[in-house]
Amino acid sequence: MLPVRLRDFIEDKDGWLYAVSTYDNAEAPGCVLRYVPDENGERVHHPSGRRYAKYDFEEAYALVQHRKPQYAGLLHRVPCADVRRVLKPDLEIGRIARDHPRVQKLLDLFGLPEGTVGCTGSLLCGLENENSDIDMVVYGKHWFTAQELVKQGISDGEIEGLSPALWRKVYEKRRPEIPYEPFVLHEERKFNRGQVGGTYFDILYTRSYEEIGGAPAGKGVVLGKMTIEAVVTDASLAFDNPAIYEVSHESVSRVLSFTHTYSGQARAGETIEACGVLEQHGSECWLIVGTTREARGEYIVSKTLLGK
């Protein structure tokens, strides 16, 4: 059986659906509750017709704490014995693309090998509606090929970039600790989102199965809040979850971001300013950004980019 991986979904014995949010899943997948069967729910499963309610972050945590406290924690940990089914984006992509021409158009644009691209979120679960975005997943090194093809596709007019109104909507949804103009300046060079046929899409990075073993796991010893300025020495995992920036700094070896807002925020060779919580991990100190859902008071900016 393939390991449960970041951006998979799992279904528990009661039919609750969770988005897998980590790579550390051997004993109990770490995830966040998203959908619960509910005869009055607004989402309808295709093709069974079963109704589900969608839960936002705070609502999901409150429900799990109330109904399934044994799963509660920083992530919802569902024991493997309670997992009824695993939904994998890469294995379900054929079904999704057959039902959704815009997904097929992105597949055609990417032209990636089988097993290296998938689709997660509501489309994976069969619970999409007319307002659903497309959450594409691309695995390992192939993500960077997809990123270049998004950039080229926008330039060629095959897909659309984001309008100023949509950028504003993204900014207001994420509510980052940086002003609007610097936010867009960082985002526009990432080429990890766009529109296809008027539908918003993301391309989400996930490690290949061979790379999972090196993913960071567990919380370190909290040392306090800190702001640093450092040079990024390696940004190859800057779009992962967490995003990882290896840095040259007198006391901090890594900056990790657990919020999507600051993934891909800087490139190797650039100087960053980062504010977060310092943790001790063995002999190393890591600066953690996104220690809360809203990441209030925490940020990463590329001073190199802002200085251009």
C-alpha positions as CSV (number, residue, x, y, z in Angstrom):
1,M,0.0,0.0,0.0
2,L,1.3,3.5,-0.9
3,P,2.0,5.8,2.0
4,V,-0.6,8.4,2.9
5,R,0.9,11.7,1.6
6,L,0.4,15.4,1.9
7,R,-2.7,16.6,-0.1
8,D,-4.3,13.1,-0.1
9,F,-7.8,12.9,1.5
10,I,-8.8,10.3,4.0
11,E,-12.3,9.1,5.0
12,D,-12.8,7.8,8.6
13,K,-15.2,5.1,9.7
14,D,-18.1,7.6,10.0
15,G,-17.6,9.0,6.5
16,W,-15.9,12.2,7.6
17,L,-13.4,13.5,5.0
18,Y,-10.1,15.1,6.0
19,A,-7.3,16.8,4.0
20,V,-3.9,15.3,4.8
21,S,-1.6,18.1,5.8
22,T,1.7,16.5,6.6
23,Y,4.1,13.7,5.5
24,D,4.3,12.1,9.0
25,N,1.4,9.7,8.6
26,A,2.7,6.2,9.4
27,E,0.7,5.6,12.6
28,A,-2.1,8.2,12.4
29,P,-2.4,10.5,9.4
30,G,-2.2,14.2,10.3
31,C,-5.0,16.1,8.6
32,V,-7.7,18.7,8.8
33,L,-11.4,17.9,8.7
34,R,-13.2,19.3,5.7
35,Y,-16.5,17.5,4.9
36,V,-19.0,15.7,7.1
37,P,-22.1,13.8,5.9
38,D,-25.2,16.0,6.7
39,E,-28.7,15.6,5.2
40,N,-28.9,19.4,5.2
41,G,-25.5,20.0,3.8
42,E,-24.9,22.2,0.7
43,R,-22.4,19.9,-1.0
44,V,-23.7,16.9,-3.0
45,H,-21.5,14.0,-3.7
46,H,-21.3,13.0,-7.3
47,P,-22.6,10.5,-8.2
48,S,-24.1,9.0,-5.0
49,G,-26.2,12.1,-4.2
50,R,-25.2,12.0,-0.5
51,R,-25.1,15.4,1.1
52,Y,-22.2,16.9,3.1
53,A,-21.5,20.0,5.0
54,K,-18.1,21.8,4.4
55,Y,-16.3,23.0,7.5
56,D,-13.9,25.9,7.7
57,F,-10.8,25.7,9.8
58,E,-12.1,27.0,13.1
59,E,-15.4,25.1,12.8
60,A,-13.6,21.9,12.0
61,Y,-11.4,22.1,15.0
62,A,-14.4,22.9,17.3
63,L,-16.3,19.9,15.9
64,V,-13.5,17.4,16.3
65,Q,-12.8,18.7,19.8
66,H,-16.5,18.2,20.6
67,R,-17.3,14.9,18.8
68,K,-13.9,13.2,18.4
69,P,-11.6,14.6,21.0
70,Q,-9.3,11.6,20.6
71,Y,-8.3,13.0,17.2
72,A,-7.7,16.6,18.4
73,G,-4.4,18.3,18.4
74,L,-2.3,20.6,16.2
75,L,-3.6,18.5,13.4
76,H,-6.4,16.0,13.5
77,R,-4.7,12.6,14.0
78,V,-6.9,9.7,12.7
79,P,-5.5,6.3,13.7
80,C,-4.9,4.0,10.7
81,A,-7.4,1.6,12.1
82,D,-10.1,4.3,11.8
83,V,-9.2,5.1,8.1
84,R,-11.8,3.6,5.8
85,R,-10.5,5.0,2.5
86,V,-7.6,7.0,1.1
87,L,-8.2,9.3,-1.9
88,K,-5.1,10.0,-3.8
89,P,-4.9,13.0,-6.3
90,D,-2.6,11.2,-8.7
91,L,-4.7,8.1,-8.9
92,E,-8.0,9.9,-9.3
93,I,-6.9,12.5,-11.9
94,G,-8.2,10.5,-14.9
95,R,-11.8,10.4,-13.4
96,I,-11.6,14.1,-12.5
97,A,-10.3,15.2,-15.9
98,R,-13.0,13.2,-17.7
99,D,-15.7,15.1,-15.8
100,H,-14.0,18.5,-15.9
101,P,-12.7,19.9,-19.2
102,R,-10.8,22.7,-17.5
103,V,-8.8,20.1,-15.5
104,Q,-8.1,18.3,-18.8
105,K,-6.9,21.5,-20.3
106,L,-4.4,21.9,-17.5
107,L,-3.2,18.3,-17.9
108,D,-2.8,18.9,-21.6
109,L,-0.8,22.1,-20.9
110,F,1.5,20.4,-18.5
111,G,2.0,17.2,-20.5
112,L,3.6,15.5,-17.5
113,P,4.2,11.8,-17.0
114,E,1.5,9.7,-15.5
115,G,1.6,9.6,-11.7
116,T,3.4,13.0,-11.4
117,V,0.2,15.2,-11.4
118,G,-3.1,15.0,-9.6
119,C,-6.1,17.1,-8.4
120,T,-7.1,17.5,-4.7
121,G,-9.8,19.4,-2.8
122,S,-13.5,19.2,-3.5
123,L,-12.9,17.8,-7.0
124,L,-11.0,14.8,-5.5
125,C,-13.9,14.2,-3.1
126,G,-16.6,14.6,-5.7
127,L,-18.0,17.5,-3.7
128,E,-17.4,20.4,-6.0
129,N,-19.9,23.1,-6.8
130,E,-20.1,25.8,-9.5
131,N,-17.8,28.1,-7.4
132,S,-15.1,25.5,-6.7
133,D,-11.4,26.2,-7.6
134,I,-9.1,23.7,-9.1
135,D,-6.3,22.5,-6.8
136,M,-3.8,20.8,-9.0
137,V,-1.0,18.8,-7.3
138,V,2.4,18.2,-9.0
139,Y,4.9,15.8,-7.4
140,G,8.7,16.4,-6.9
141,K,10.8,18.0,-9.6
142,H,7.9,18.0,-12.1
143,W,6.3,20.8,-10.1
144,F,9.0,23.2,-11.5
145,T,8.2,22.1,-15.1
146,A,4.5,22.9,-14.4
147,Q,5.5,26.3,-12.9
148,E,7.3,27.2,-16.1
149,L,4.4,26.0,-18.2
150,V,2.0,28.2,-16.2
151,K,4.2,31.1,-16.9
152,Q,4.4,30.3,-20.6
153,G,0.7,29.5,-20.8
154,I,-0.2,32.9,-19.5
155,S,2.3,34.6,-21.8
156,D,0.8,32.7,-24.8
157,G,-2.8,33.4,-23.8
158,E,-3.7,29.7,-23.3
159,I,-4.6,30.4,-19.7
160,E,-5.2,33.6,-17.8
161,G,-3.3,35.3,-15.0
162,L,-5.1,36.9,-12.1
163,S,-6.9,40.2,-12.5
164,P,-6.3,43.1,-10.0
165,A,-9.7,42.3,-8.5
166,L,-8.8,38.7,-8.0
167,W,-5.4,39.6,-6.5
168,R,-7.3,41.8,-4.1
169,K,-9.6,38.9,-3.2
170,V,-6.6,36.6,-2.6
171,Y,-5.0,39.2,-0.4
172,E,-8.1,39.8,1.7
173,K,-8.6,36.1,2.1
174,R,-5.0,35.5,3.3
175,R,-4.8,38.7,5.4
176,P,-1.0,38.7,5.5
177,E,1.2,40.9,7.7
178,I,2.6,42.7,4.7
179,P,1.0,45.5,2.6
180,Y,-0.9,44.8,-0.6
181,E,1.7,46.0,-3.1
182,P,4.6,44.0,-1.7
183,F,2.3,40.9,-1.4
184,V,1.4,41.1,-5.1
185,L,5.1,41.8,-6.0
186,H,6.1,38.5,-4.4
187,E,3.1,36.5,-5.7
188,E,3.3,37.6,-9.3
189,R,6.7,35.9,-9.8
190,K,5.7,32.6,-8.3
191,F,3.5,31.4,-11.2
192,N,1.7,28.9,-9.0
193,R,-1.8,30.1,-9.7
194,G,-3.9,31.4,-12.6
195,Q,-7.3,31.0,-14.3
196,V,-8.4,28.5,-16.9
197,G,-11.7,29.2,-18.6
198,G,-12.4,31.7,-15.8
199,T,-11.9,29.2,-13.0
200,Y,-9.1,29.9,-10.5
201,F,-6.5,27.2,-10.0
202,D,-3.4,26.5,-7.9
203,I,-0.5,24.2,-8.6
204,L,0.5,22.7,-5.2
205,Y,3.9,21.1,-4.6
206,T,4.1,17.7,-2.9
207,R,7.2,15.5,-2.5
208,S,7.6,12.3,-4.5
209,Y,7.3,9.1,-2.5
210,E,11.1,8.8,-2.7
211,E,11.5,12.2,-1.0
212,I,9.1,11.8,1.9
213,G,11.6,10.4,4.3
214,G,13.5,13.8,4.6
215,A,10.4,15.8,5.5
216,P,10.6,17.6,8.9
217,A,8.3,16.2,11.6
218,G,7.4,17.3,15.1
219,K,7.6,20.5,17.1
220,G,10.8,21.6,18.6
221,V,11.5,23.4,21.9
222,V,10.1,26.9,21.7
223,L,12.7,29.6,22.5
224,G,10.7,32.7,21.8
225,K,9.9,35.2,19.0
226,M,12.6,36.4,16.7
227,T,13.1,38.5,13.6
228,I,16.1,37.8,11.4
229,E,17.8,38.9,8.2
230,A,19.6,36.1,6.4
231,V,20.7,35.0,2.9
232,V,18.8,32.0,1.5
233,T,21.2,29.3,0.5
234,D,18.7,26.7,-0.7
235,A,15.1,27.3,-1.8
236,S,14.4,24.0,-3.6
237,L,11.7,23.1,-1.0
238,A,10.2,26.6,-0.8
239,F,6.9,25.5,-2.2
240,D,6.5,22.5,0.0
241,N,4.4,22.3,3.2
242,P,6.1,23.5,5.3
243,A,8.0,25.7,2.9
244,I,11.7,25.3,3.8
245,Y,14.4,27.9,3.3
246,E,18.0,27.0,4.2
247,V,19.7,30.1,5.3
248,S,23.1,31.5,6.2
249,H,22.7,33.1,9.7
250,E,24.7,33.1,12.9
251,S,22.1,31.1,14.9
252,V,19.3,30.0,12.6
253,S,19.8,27.3,10.0
254,R,16.3,27.1,8.5
255,V,13.2,29.2,8.1
256,L,10.0,27.2,7.8
257,S,6.6,28.5,6.8
258,F,3.5,26.6,7.6
259,T,1.3,29.1,5.8
260,H,0.8,29.0,2.1
261,T,1.2,32.8,2.0
262,Y,4.9,32.6,2.4
263,S,5.7,29.6,0.2
264,G,8.0,30.4,-2.7
265,Q,8.6,33.8,-1.1
266,A,12.3,34.0,-1.8
267,R,14.9,32.4,-4.1
268,A,18.4,31.1,-3.4
269,G,20.9,34.0,-3.1
270,E,18.2,36.5,-1.9
271,T,18.3,38.2,1.5
272,I,15.1,37.7,3.5
273,E,13.6,39.3,6.6
274,A,11.6,36.8,8.6
275,C,9.7,37.1,11.8
276,G,8.4,34.0,13.6
277,V,9.0,31.7,16.6
278,L,12.4,30.2,17.2
279,E,12.5,26.5,17.9
280,Q,15.4,24.2,18.9
281,H,15.6,21.0,16.8
282,G,18.5,18.9,18.0
283,S,21.6,21.0,17.4
284,E,19.9,23.4,15.1
285,C,17.6,26.4,15.6
286,W,14.7,26.9,13.1
287,L,12.6,30.0,12.7
288,I,8.9,29.0,12.3
289,V,6.5,31.2,10.5
290,G,2.8,30.4,10.6
291,T,2.6,29.1,14.2
292,T,-1.1,30.1,14.2
293,R,-3.7,29.9,11.4
294,E,-3.6,33.6,10.7
295,A,0.1,33.9,11.3
296,R,-0.4,37.2,13.1
297,G,2.8,39.1,13.5
298,E,4.7,36.6,11.4
299,Y,6.0,37.1,7.9
300,I,8.8,36.5,5.3
301,V,9.8,39.0,2.7
302,S,12.6,39.1,0.2
303,K,14.5,42.3,0.8
304,T,16.3,41.6,-2.5
305,L,13.0,41.7,-4.4
306,L,11.7,44.8,-2.5
307,G,14.9,46.6,-3.2
308,K,14.8,46.3,-6.9
